[in-house]
Amino acid sequence: MQQKLGHCVLRLQAYELGLKEILKQHDVVVTAKRVKKDQRLKRRTLGTLGRQLFGSFLTTEGAREQADAEDKEDDAGGAGPGVRVRTQIALSEEEFAMLNSELDAFVTLRNKLIHNFRKHHDLGSHEGCQSAEAALNAASARIERHIADLRTWAGDLQSARQALRDHLLHSDIVQEWVKTGRCPGQSPRSGH
């Protein structure tokens, strides 16, 4: 029993770490002064991380268009030269709602395992142990399904980053900028 519970807890921790990695890498802002990544992720709970995942990395097409418009308004504020690379997975409204609901249920499962497992299972009886074992087997299967989703999203993020890298390496604009420090068509005297 303890091994199964321990296995579930360790797999939940692996999921949380993977989620933090995606959230750290999917939206990066580079300015002349620094690279900005969300450093507050270390102290966030699974529920908070899940809410952040939905709307920032996993989004709907309509929400992504709205965020792009807001980013353009922010960019007009003149924070200086910089680059922002944001990777997102746009889902249909139905997929988004379904995954969001599944994540809420996953957080509830995690909380039951971590905070209330003994309260829900009488480990002093044979029947209670059988019930606990069945619950842990079901929990383990759900955790593994969520980890598989996370791996898929991480793979999608990595593929998008690789595609961007490949595109930039072969871009005439980037090649000119690397060679001369200027974009094509920019005069040597202009400061921009």
Buried (B, 14 or more C-beta within 10 A) or exposed (E): EEEBBEBBBEBBEEBBEBBBBBBBBBBBBBEEEEEEBBEEBEEBEBBEBBBBBBBBBBBBEEBBEEBEEEEEEEEEEEEEEBEEEBBBBBBEEEEBEEBBEBBBEBBEBBBBBEEEBEEEBEEEEEEBBEBBBEBBEEBBEBBEEBBEBBEEBBEBBEEBBEEEEEEEEEEEEEEBBEEEEEEEEBEEEEEE
